[in-house]
Amino acid sequence: MLDATLLRNDLDAVAARLSERGYTLDRAQYQALDQRRRSVLQEAETLKAERNRVSEEVGRLKRAKENADHLIAQQREVGDKLKALEASEREVEAAFKDFLAGIPNPPHASVPSGRDEHANVEIKRWGQVPHIEAPKDHVELGTSLGILDLDRAAKISGARFSVLKGQGAKLERALIAFMLDRQTAAGYLEVIPPYLVNADSMYGTGQLPKFQEDLFRAPRERFRTLELSVLRKPSAVRPEQYHHYLSLQFGYAGGDLLRLKVGNFDFFVIKNQPIECNALSKAINESIRVFVATPPKMEEIIDRSTIDQSLIETFTRDLTEEIKKEFAVDPSLYLIPTAEVPVTNLYRDEILPLEALPMRHCAFTPCFRSEAGSYGKDTKGIIRQHQFHKVELVTFAAADQAEAELERLTENAEAILEALGLPYRRVLLCTGDMGFSSQKTYDLEVWLPSQNTYREISSCSWFGDFQARRANIRAKGKEGKPVFAHTLNGSGLAVGRTWVAILENYQQPDGSIRVPEALRPYLGAEVIR
C-alpha cells in the first residue's frame, strides 16, 4: 500500500511516477477523501477536548459539593456526538484505505520507462542455445514418451490441467527436491505453508481486492454469535422455531445467517434477503424482533407499538454497527496463486527484530490461478496452467539491504538454470510491464527451441515497503521506532516450466530426453525414453 504521506507531501511527483506505469491517479477523489478525513479527525479531537474539559469541571463542582447536573447533561450530549462521529470516522477511514489499496506501487528510479514488454531491457544472457533440427515441442515429446497426458487431464478437470506419469512425474518430483536442496544450501529457510489462505493474507500481498477474478475462492458458511446488551427481554422462544420458520419463508438452508445472542434470547439475521414486513410480523409473536441485514443498511421488522421508540433507535443503531463489522470480514478461503502469499503473511501484524534481517525463506507449493486475463494465450501444453508447482523465494529485509537482496535473490534463481544447463536471459521490466505490487522486477526467461524464443520462468521482485504496509510487517532495532520492512520474492523456479525446458532443450533425435547431469542423482536415470 502506498504511504499516504507521499501523496500529501508531493502529490504531483507521485502522480507522475504512477503515470509511467499507465495508472492515472484520481487527484480530485484523493483530495476530497483526505479533506473529509482530516475534517472528521479534527472534529473528533475538538469533541474529546470538550469532553475532558467538562469532565474536569464536573469533578471540581462535585468536590465543592455544588450542583453539576447541567454539566452532566452536557457531558452526555458530547458523548453521544462522539459516538456518532466515531461511526463517521470508521467510514471515512475505510474509504480512504480502499482508495489507497487500489493504487499500484510507484516504480523505483532505476526502472526504465515504457508502456509494455517491448520497452523491457535485457541485462544478460547465459548459456549456448542448442542447435536442434526441427525441434519438437514438449507436448509432442511428452505424449510420445507416455509421460504427459493432457487428454485425460481435460476429461478429469477441463482445459489447462495436466497429468504427469512415470518418468514425467518422477522428473517433476526430482526438480522440486533439487531446487529445495539448492536454495536451502544458499541460506533459505524451508517452510511448508497452508495452501488455503484468508482474505487478509491475499490483501497483504496485493492480490485483493484488485485481482479477485484471478483467484480460486472457497466460500465458507457464516454462523457467528454476537453478544449484545439487553434493552428489553422478549418472551422466550426456542431457536429451532426460527430455523423452521426461516426455511419455510426464505428457503434457508445455510449460508449467510447470523445468530445474535441478546441476553438469553436469539435473533437471526439473514444477509441480503428480501422480505415482506407484514408477512413476518404476522407469522411470529409481536414481541419477537427479527432483523434482515443488507449492509450497510438494515431494515427492522418490529411492532413498534410495543417498545419505546428511543430504545428501538438505540438498539437498531448498535445492532447495525455489529452487523457491519461481522459482514466486513470475508470468511472465505482462497487457493494460493503463489507461495509468496502465505510465506509473506507469516509475519503479518508482527514486529521483526532488525538484527535478524535479512530473513530468507523458501517454500514448495502447488499454485492455483484462474488465468482470467489470458484467454487464448498458451492454450497448448503446460506453459500456462490452472494448477502448477513452484519453489518460491521470499526475503524480508531492511530498507538499506533490499536492493542488494534483489540481486542476490535473482542470482539464486539463476543458479538453478545454470546448474541444469538451461540457456536463459535476465530482463529488467519497464514501468508499464511490472506487477501491481512491485517497484522493480527482473524476469528470467528460459530458451524454448520449439518456440525459438525465451519464455518467462521466474519473476524476481522488490516491493519496497508496499506489501509490508498492507500486511503491517515492521522491524525494530534496540533503539528507535518500528519501521516497515521491505519484502522481496521470486520463483526459484517454476517447476512445470523447468520441466518443459528440460524436455525441449535436451531432446534427442530419437525422441528421448537426456537428463541434465546435476539432476541424475535425483532422477536415478541418465535418459528418459
MILO-366205 format. One record per atom (N, C-alpha, C): x, y, z. Coordinates in pm, whole numbers, plus 50000, padded with zeros to 5 digits. Example, Ala and Ser with C-alpha at 12.3 -4.5 7.8 and 13.67 -1.06 7.14 Angstrom:
BEGIN
513194943150780
512304955050780
513204967050780
512854977550708
513674989450714
512905000350787
***
This chain:
BEGIN
500854988050000
500005000050000
500885012450000
500465022149924
501215034549915
501165042150048
502285048150085
502345056350205
501575069350179
500525071750260
499675083450239
500455096450250
501535096550328
502305108950343
502995112850213
503285102850128
503875106149998
502905114249914
501635110249917
500625117849843
500445131749900
500435132650031
500195145450096
501365155150074
502575149750075
503755158350067
504135162149924
503885153049827
504295156049689
503375148849593
502145153349585
501135147049503
501535146649356
502095157449306
502455158249163
503525148049127
504515146649213
505615137349183
505125122949183
504295119349281
503755105749289
502865102949168
502025112649132
501135110849016
501945108748888
503065116048876
503905114748757
504555101048751
505035096048865
505655082748868
504635071848837
503415073448889
502375063648863
501945063848716
501955075648654
501555076548514
502525068948424
503775067448468
504755060048390
504395045248378
503615040348472
503195026448463
501755025148416
501245036048357
499925035648296
498775037648391
499045042748510
497995044848609
497755059848627
496475063748615
496115077748634
495545079548773
496245087048856
495795089548991
494625099248990
493545095749058
492375104449069
492655114749180
493225125749140
493615135949238
492415141749311
491335144249236
490145150249297
489575141149405
489515128149377
488995118849476
489905118349598
491225118149573
492155117849687
491985130249774
491945141949711
491855154349787
490545155249865
489445150249804
488155150549874
488175141049994
488725129149974
488795119450084
489715124350195
490855130050155
491815134750254
491235146350335
490545155350266
489945166750335
488855162350432
488025152850385
486955147750471
487545140450593
488585132950569
489235125450677
489815135050781
490495145150734
491085155050826
490005162350905
488905165650835
487825172950900
487195164751012
486935151850986
486345143051087
487295141451205
488575139251176
489555137551283
489685150151369
489655161651303
489755174351376
488525176551464
487345173251409
486115174751487
486125165351608
486625153151587
486705143551697
487645148451805
488775153951766
489725159251864
489115170851943
488355179251873
487695190651940
486685185552043
485895175452005
484905169952097
485565162952216
486655156152192
487365149452302
487915159752401
488425170752346
488925181352433
487795187352515
486625189052451
485455194452521
484995184852629
484985171852598
484585161752696
485515162052817
486785163052792
487755163552902
487565175952988
487305187252920
487105199752993
485885198853082
484775193553026
483535192453103
483715182553219
484425171653193
484665161753299
485425167853415
486435175753383
487195182453489
486325192053568
485445199353498
484565208853566
483545201653654
483025190253604
482095182353685
482775177553811
483995172953796
484745168253913
484975179454013
485305191453962
485545202754051
484285206454128
483115206754058
481865210254124
481465199954229
481675187154196
481325176654292
482195177354416
483475180454395
484365181754512
483935193354599
483385203654534
482915215454609
481485213754659
480925201554634
479555198354673
478545207954610
478805211554486
477905220254410
477165211854306
476035217354259
475225210254161
475925210154024
476035198053965
476695196853834
475775190453732
474445190153759
473515183353670
473565188853528
473665202153513
473665208053380
474905203753300
476025202453372
477255198253304
477235183253273
476595175453360
476475161053334
475645158853208
474565166753193
473745165853071
474575169752948
475395180252965
476255184552855
477285173752822
477795167352928
478765156652911
478165145052831
476905141852865
476215130952795
475995134652648
475655147252623
475425151852486
476705151052403
477815155152463
479105154352392
479465139752365
479185131052462
479465116852444
478665110952328
477385114852317
476555110052207
477085114852073
477525127452069
478085132751945
479375125251906
480175122252007
481415114951981
481135100951927
480125094551984
479795081051941
479335081051796
478505091051761
478045092151623
479215095351530
480125103651579
481275107551497
482245095851477
482315087051575
483185075451563
482755066651446
481455065651424
480955057851310
481375064551179
481265077951175
481715085351056
483205083751035
483945083751146
485395082251138
485775068651079
485065058051122
485335044751068
485035044250919
483945050450879
483555050350738
484565057850652
485005069450696
485935077250615
487305070650611
487715064450721
488995057350722
488945045350628
487815038250626
487665026750537
487695031150391
487015042350361
487005047450223
488415051950180
489135058150271
490495062650241
491425050750219
491255040650304
492075028550290
491775021350160
490495020550124
490115014149997
490725021649878
490745034849886
491335042849778
492825039749765
493535039649878
494965036749875
495245022549826
494345013149863
494554999149826
494494996949675
493865005949603
493755004549458
494885010849380
495815017349450
496935024149382
498125014749374
498705012849255
499875004049244
501115010349304
502155002249318
503405006949374
504145015849273
504535027849308
505315036149216
506635029349181
507085030249055
508325023449015
509565029549078
510565021149100
511855025749150
512535034349043
513405043449086
514055052648993
514895045448888
515355033148918
516215025948826
515435018148719
514105018348726
513285010848632
513095018948504
513355012748385
513185020048259
511725023248232
511465034748172
510095038848141
509645032148012
508395027848010
507855021647889
506445016747912
505725014247800
504315010647810
504084995647823
504954987447761
504724973047761
506054965747750
505974952347725
507174943947726
508214947947621
507794955347520
508744959447416
509774969447469
509484975647583
510414985247642
511274979047752
511114965847775
511954959047874
513414959047828
514324958547923
515754959447893
516454946347927
517104940347829
517864928047854
519144931447929
519374924648040
520544927148125
521674917548092
521364904848070
522404894948045
521814882747977
522714874947914
522354861747862
523364851747915
522864839447934
523774828947981
523474816247902
524534809047866
524384796047803
524304796747652
524644785547590
524604784347445
523264778247403
522564785147316
521314779947264
521604767447180
520944756047209
521244743647136
520744744246991
521504738046903
521064737046763
520354723846746
519054724346723
518234712246708
517474713346576
517684703646491
516964703346364
515494699846389
514594708546342
513144706346355
512774702146497
512994710846593
512724707246732
511234704246756
510974694246837
509604690846878
509264698747004
507994701647024
507604708547147
507394698447259
507224703447380
507134694547496
505904685747494
504844690247428
503624682147421
503874669647336
504464671747219
504754660347133
505754650947198
506784656547258
507794648247324
507194640447441
506484647547530
505924641047649
504874630847616
504034633647516
502984624247478
503574611547417
504574613247328
505184601547263
505944592847363
506474599047469
507174591347572
506224585247675
504974589247670
503994584047765
504114590147904
504724602047913
504914608248045
504014620548065
503264624347960
502374636047968
501044632247905
499964634347978
498624630747929
497684642647949
497494650247845
496624661947852
495154658247828
494914648047749
493534644247719
492814639347844
493454630847921
492804625748041
492684636748148
493654645848150
493544657248243
492314665548209
492084667648078
490914675348034
489624668148071
489634654748061
488464646948099
488164648548248
489204648948328
489034649848473
488664663948517
489364673948461
489254687548517
488964698548416
489164695948287
488964706348188
490284711248132
490224722648063
491414728247999
492394733648103
493654734548062
494754740048143
495054731448266
494934718348253
495394708948354
496214698148284
497054691148361
497874680748302
498004668948397
498304657348340
498644645448417
500064641448377
500944640348474
502294635448452
502354621048499
503014612448421
503054598248454
504474592848447
504734582348522
506014575448513
507194584648533
508104584548436
509304592848445
508974607748441
507834611248384
507404625248384
507084630148524
506364621748601
506044625148739
507314625148824
508194615348797
509434614548874
510334626448844
510334631148719
511124642948682
510634655248758
509324656848768
508744668148843
509194667548988
509094655749048
509474654049188
510974656449207
511774651849112
513224653849120
513584668649114
512894676049028
513144690449017
512804697749147
511704693949210
511304700249336
512384698049441
512834685549456
513854682449557
515174689449524
515544689649397
516774696149355
516754711149388
515654717549354
515544732049379
515574735049528
514834727449608
514814729949752
516194727749814
516884717249770
518234714649824
519174726149791
519114731049669
519994742049627
519664754949704
518394757849720
518024770549785
518264770249936
518024758949999
518324758150143
519844758850165
520624753150072
522094754250082
522554768650063
521724776649993
522054790749970
521614799550086
521044793550190
520714801250310
519244804150331
518364797750255
516924799850272
516354789550369
515484794050456
514794785250550
513584779250481
513544765950473
512414759450407
511194759250498
510044762550441
508774762050513
507734755150426
506774748650489
505624742950419
504394750350473
503884759850398
502764768050446
501424762050405
500324767750455
498994763550409
498794767250262
497984759450194
497664762350053
496334769850040
495594770850148
494384778850154
494644790250252
494324802450211
494594814050298
493344822850305
493294831150407
492144840050424
492304852950343
491254860850341
491234873150261
492284883150309
492554883650440
493564892950491
494934889850433
495224877050415
496514873250358
496604877550212
495544875550138
495514879849998
495624895149987
495004902050080
495104916650082
496534921050111
497174914050205
498514918050247
499524918050135
499434908350043
500394907749933
499894914549806
498664919649808
498194927749696
497284920749597
496924907949622
496024901149530
494584906149545
494194909449666
492884915249690
493024929849728
492054938149689
490804934449622
490874934549468
491964939649412
492024942649269
491964930349179
492544919049223
492704907749134
491894895449178
490724897749233
489914886649282
489544876949171
489304882049050
488894873248941
489994863448900
491224866048939
492324857048907
492474845749008
491664845949114
491824836549225
490734825949225
491064814449286
490064804249314
489624805949459
488334808449477
487784811349609
486994799449660
487184796149787
486444785349851
485524791549956
484244794149922
483324800650017
483094791850138
482854798050250
482534790850374
481274796650435
480504788050504
479294792850571
479644801950687
478774811550708
478894820250825
477884815750929
478324814451050
477384812851160
478114817551284
477874829851320
478624835951429
477664840051540
478164840951660
477374845751773
477924859151818
477034868951827
477414882151875
476704884652007
477454888852107
476844892052236
476474906852238
475184909852254
474714923652259
474014926052392
473974938652433
473324941852561
471804940452549
471144937652662
469694935752663
469024949252685
468174953252589
467394965452606
465984961952655
465474951052605
464174946152652
464154931252624
463924923552726
463964909052710
462594904052664
462514899252539
461234894052490
460934880552553
459744875552523
459374862452574
460244851752511
460484841152587
461384830652540
460764822952424
461574820952321
461134813052206
462294803952167
461974791752135
463024782252103
463684785851969
465014785951964
465704789551839
465314780751722
465014767851747
464694759051635
463424763451562
462574770951633
461374776151567
461754786051458
462814793651482
463244803251382
463824796151260
464644785951287
465214778351176
464094772751089
463084767251154
461954761451080
461234772351001
460994783651068
460274794451001
461094799950884
462374802050908
463224807750803
463314798450683
463374785350708
463454775850597
462174776150514
461024778350581
459764779150507
459624792450434
459984803150503
459774816450449
460754819950338
462024815750356
463064820250262
463764808750191
463394796450223
464144785250167
465544784750223
465724789350345
467054789950405
467594775950434
468814773450386
469414760450411
470874761850453
471244773450501
472644775850540
473174787950466
474364792250502
474964803750435
475074815650525
474704827350473
474934839750545
473874842450651
473854834250752
472934836050865
473744839750989
473314850151057
473934853851182
473004850351297
473564844951401
472804842051522
473244852251627
472344861151664
472674872051755
472144868951894
473054868351989
472694864852127
472434877752204
471194879652248
470824891252327
470314886052460
471154886852563
470804880652688
470674865652667
469514860152700
469254845952678
468414843552553
468324853552468
467434852752353
468234853652223
467804846052121
468494845851993
467744854251890
468494862651819
467984869251700
468684863051580
467964861851468
468584856551347
468564867351240
469704868951175
469864879151073
470274872450944
469564875350838
469914869750708
470434880950621
471574878550556
472174888850470
471494888850333
471114900850287
470624903050151
469404894450115
468464892850208
467264885250179
466064894750177
465384896250061
464174904650058
463074898150141
462214906350198
461204900850288
459994910250294
458834904350307
457624912150327
457444914650477
457484927350517
457404930550660
456114925250723
455004927350656
453724923250714
453664908150733
454184900850637
454154886250645
454924881350767
456054887650793
456874883350905
456234887151038
455724899451046
455144903851172
453904895751209
453194890851109
452004882651136
452394868451173
453524863951120
453904849951138
454444847051276
454994857051343
455584854751474
455034864551575
455244861551701
454744869851810
455264884051798
454424893951830
454794907851810
455974912251896
456264905252005
457384909352091
458714903352047
458674895151941
459914889251891
460484898351783
461744901651795
462354910751700
463264902851605
463044904151476
463884897851376
464384908751282
465654908151248
466234918351162
466754911951034
466564918750923
467114914350797
468184924350757
469414919550740
470544928550716
470944928650570
471044940450515
471624942350383
472644953550397
473824950450452
474804960750483
475064969650361
475214982950381
475284989350512
473904993550567
472814989750502
471504993350554
470854981150619
470024983650716
469334972650782
467884976650805
466974967750768
465554970550791
465104963250916
464474970451005
463994964351129
462544960151111
462274947851146
460904942751140
460394941651283
459454949851320
459044950151460
457684957051473
456954953051570
455734960251605
456164971551696
456264983551643
456854994751717
455984999351834
454734995351838
453854999851946
454194993452079
454964982652076
455224975252199
456464979952274
457304988052210
458574992052271
458795006952252
459405012952351
459685027252346
460535030552223
460165041052150
460825044552025
462325047152042
462715053652151
464135056852171
464965044052188
464355034052255
465055021352271
465225014452136
464195015352053
464265009351919
465425015651841
465505028951844
466535035751766
467935032351816
468095031951949
469405028552007
469795014251972
468815005251990
469084991051963
469424988951816
468644995251728
468864993751584
470244998851543
470625010451598
471925016251564
473075007151610
472985002451734
474054993951786
474144980751711
472974974951683
472954962151614
473464963651470
473104974651406
473584977151270
475104977551266
475714984151362
477184985051366
477794971251385
477184963051472
477704949551492
477614941451364
476494942851293
476304935351169
477304939851063
477534952751054
478514957850957
479894951850982
480274951551110
481584946051146
481654931351107
480564924151136
480574909751112
480654906550964
479874913650882
479874910850740
481084917050670
481814925750736
483014931550677
484124921250669
484044910750746
485074900250747
484664889350649
485474887250546
485194876950447
485644863450504
484724854050528
485114841250587
485684831550485
485694835450357
486144826350253
487634823650266
488024812250211
489434809150195
489754809050046
491004811750012
491434812449874
492594802849851
492554795649738
493694787549700
494834796849659
496024794149705
497124803449684
497554803749537
497794815649480
498324816649344
499844814949341
500464816149459
501904815049474
502204814149623
503324807749658
503704806849799
504074820349857
504264830249772
504504843949818
503454848249919
502194844049897
501094848749982
501214843350125
501234830150146
501314825450285
502654828250351
503754827750275
505064829750337
505244844350380
504844853750296
504914867950335
504054870650457
502874864350460
501934866850571
502264859250698
503344851450696
503794845350821
503994855950929
504434867650888
504804878050984
503854890050979
502644887750925
501654898550925
501354902951067
501264916051087
500964921851218
502024918451323
503264916951279
504354914051372
505474924351356
506274925351462
507474933851458
508694924651463
509494924951358
510664916351348
511864923351410
512764916051474
513994922251524
514874926551407
515254939051407
516024944551295
517324936951272
517914932151380
519184925051367
519024911251302
517764906251293
517524893251229
517404894451078
517304906651027
517164908850883
518544909050815
518614903950692
517514898450612
517134884350655
515834881250643
515324867850668
514914861850533
515464850250502
515234844150371
514514830750387
513374829350319
512584817150326
512384811450185
512234798250177
511834792050051
510724782050080
509864779849981
508734770750000
508334764549868
508114751649870
507494744849756
505994743849783
505194747749685
503734746449697
503134744049559
501964737849555
501144739149434
500604753249428
500334758149309
499784771549289
498534770449202
497584779249226
496294778449157
495914792249103
495684792948972
495334805748910
494234803648808
493274812848808
492164811648714
492564815848573
493674823548561
494144828548432
493014835948360
492324844348436
491144851248383
491494860448266
492674866148268
493034875748162
493884869948052
493944856548043
494874850447947
494144841947843
492914845647812
492144838047715
492894837447582
493074825347531
493744823647402
495254822947409
495844825447526
497304825147540
497764811247585
498794806147519
499424793447560
498394782647589
497474780747496
496424770847516
496944756647497
498064755247429
498644742047406
499734739147509
499674727447570
500744723447661
500564728047802
501684728847876
501614731548021
502364744348060
502494753447964
503144766247994
502284774448090
500964774348066
500044782548147
498934773648199
498994770248328
498084760548387
497264766848500
496114760748528
495344764748646
496014759748774
496714748548764
497394742648880
498814738948838
499784743648916
501184740748882
502014741449009
503244736549000
504154736149115
505224746949101
505644751949216
506664762449215
507434762149346
508714765249337
509524767849456
509724782849463
509274788749572
509284803349586
510334807749686
510984818949656
511944825249746
511334838149798
511344840049929
510764852049992
511774857650091
512034870650080
513014877050168
512384889150238
512694890550366
512324902350445
513614909850476
513664922650444
514924930050458
514674944050511
515734949950563
515694964150598
515814972250469
515404984750475
515404993050354
516794994050291
517844995150373
519194996750318
519794983450271
519094972250292
519574959250246
518854954550119
517704960350092
516764954349998
517264953749855
517904964249806
518344964149666
519394953349643
520304951749736
521304941149725
520644927449736
519594926349816
518874913749830
518164909949701
517684919749625
517064916749496
518084910149403
519294915549401
520334909649316
520664895449364
520764893749493
521104880549548
520014870449516
518764874149540
517654865049516
517594861149368
517804870949280
517774868149136
518894858549097
520074860649155
521194851749127
520934837649178
520234836449292
519884823249344
518934815849249
518024823149188
517134817049089
517914813348963
518804822148920
519624819448802
520504807048822
520954805048946
521854793748975
521194780448943
519884779448958
519184766948924
519254764548773
519004774848695
519064773548550
520474769848504
521464776248565
522844773548527
523254759248565
522814754748683
523154741148725
522524730748633
521364734148576
520684724948485
521124726948340
521994736648317
522504739048182
521444744348087
520504752048136
519424757548054
519734771948015
519824775047885
520104788747841
518984798247886
519374810047932
518364819547979
518874833747959
517994843147981
518384857247984
517674864048100
518294874748150
517674882948255
517204895948190
515944899648222
515334911548164
514834920448278
515134933348270
514594943148364
513294948548307
512194946348378
510894950648328
510754965748334
510084971048232
509834985548229
508644988948319
508395001848335
507345006448427
505965001048391
505684999548260
504354995348218
504134980348220
505184972548249
505084957948243
505204951348380
505404959348484
505574953748619
504234949948682
504294940848779
503114937248857
502674948548947
501434947748992
500784958149071
501594962149195
502144952249267
502784954949396
504284957749386
504864955349270
506324956249257
506794970349227
507994973549279
508634986049241
509834983649149
510284971049141
511344967349047
511324952249029
511374947648903
511274933348874
512254929248766
512944918148793
513704911248690
512914898848648
512774896548519
512244883948469
513394875448419
513394862648455
514314853048396
513534845348291
514094844648172
513414838148060
514294826848008
513724814848000
514474803147956
514214800647806
515214795147738
515104792747595
514244780347569
513254781947478
512424770847433
512634768847284
513324758147242
513634756047100
512414755547009
511304749447056
510124748146970
509504761646937
509704771447023
509154784847000
510204794546949
511454789946948
512574798146901
512634811646973
512384811147103
512394823447182
512594820147329
512804830647408
512904829247553
511524831347615
511194823047716
509924824347786
510154825647936
509314833548001
509474836148145
509424823248227
510364822048320
510384810648411
510484815248557
510774828248577
510834833848712
510694848948705
509964854548801
509914869048821
510444871948961
511464880148968
512094883549096
511824898249125
511084900949230
510574914549253
510954919949389
511134932949390
511374940549512
510154949649531
509504948449646
508244955549669
508404967949756
509644970949799
509794981749894
508994978550019
508354988650078
507514985950197
506034984950160
505744983250029
504364983249979
503544971850040
504074959550033
503364948250092
503394948850244
504534952550299
504664953150445
503684963150506
503424973850435
502454983850484
501044978050484
500714970150380
499394963850373
499254953050480
500344945450501
500304934150595
500774937950734
501194950450752
501674955350882
502834946950935
503864945650851
505094938550889
506164949150915
506594949951039
507564960251076
508814954151137
509834962351145
511094958051205
511554968851302
512224964751409
512654974151512
513984969751570
514894979451579
516164976851644
516054978851794
517194978251862
517174980152008
516784994352044
517025003351951
516635017251971
515805021651850
515025032051871
514235037251761
512855031151750
512055036751661
510685032251642
510625021151537
509575012751542
509405002651437
509185009251301
509765003551198
509575008351061
509134996650975
508464999550866
508014988850778
509204982150710
509184968950709
510224961350642
510034962050491
511054957750417
510924956150273
510774941250243
509934937950145
509744923950107
510184921849963
510664909749936
511094905949802
510684891449779
510434887849655
510224873649626
510494870649480
510664857849452
510874853349315
510774838249309
510514833149191
510444818749172
511834812949163
512024801749232
513344795749225
513344780749202
512574775349110
511914781648995
510474776548982
509794780648872
508524774548835
508834760448784
508344750348855
508764736548828
508274731648692
507004734148660
506454729448533
507174735148413
507504747848416
508194753848303
509644748948293
510234745548409
511564739448405
511474725648343
510424718148375
510144705048315
510064706348163
509314716348117
509164718947974
510524722047910
511304730747975
512584734947920
513564723347908
513554714148006
514444702548001
514074693447884
512774690747868
512364682347756
512794688347622
512574701247605
512834707447476
514334709547449
515084713647550
516504716447529
517364703847526
516884693247591
517674680947599
517084669647513
516214673047421
515634662847333
516694657347239
516574644347211
517494637347123
516774633746992
517534630946886
516894627746757
515904616346763
516114606746856
515194595246866
513984598046954
513834610547003
512694614247087
512924612347234
514074606847273
514394605447415
514884618747471
515014619347604
515444631447672
516694628347754
517764635547726
518964634147806
518784642047935
519034635748048
518814642048178
520034650648215
519834663248254
520964671548298
521754664448407
523054665848402
523924658448493
523594661248640
523324673748675
523044677248815
521774670648867
520894666648776
519594661148815
519604645848821
520644639748767
520664625048758
520604617948893
521294622948996
521154616149127
519724616549181
518964626749145
517584628049193
516614619349114
516904618048983
516004610348897
516414595748890
517684593048915
518164579248906
518224574148764
518404583148668
518484579248527
519254589848450
519884585648340
520604595048253
519774599048133
518804590548100
517964593047982
516524589248015
515584597347964
514174593747970
513784588847832
513334576347825
512964571047693
511704562347705
***
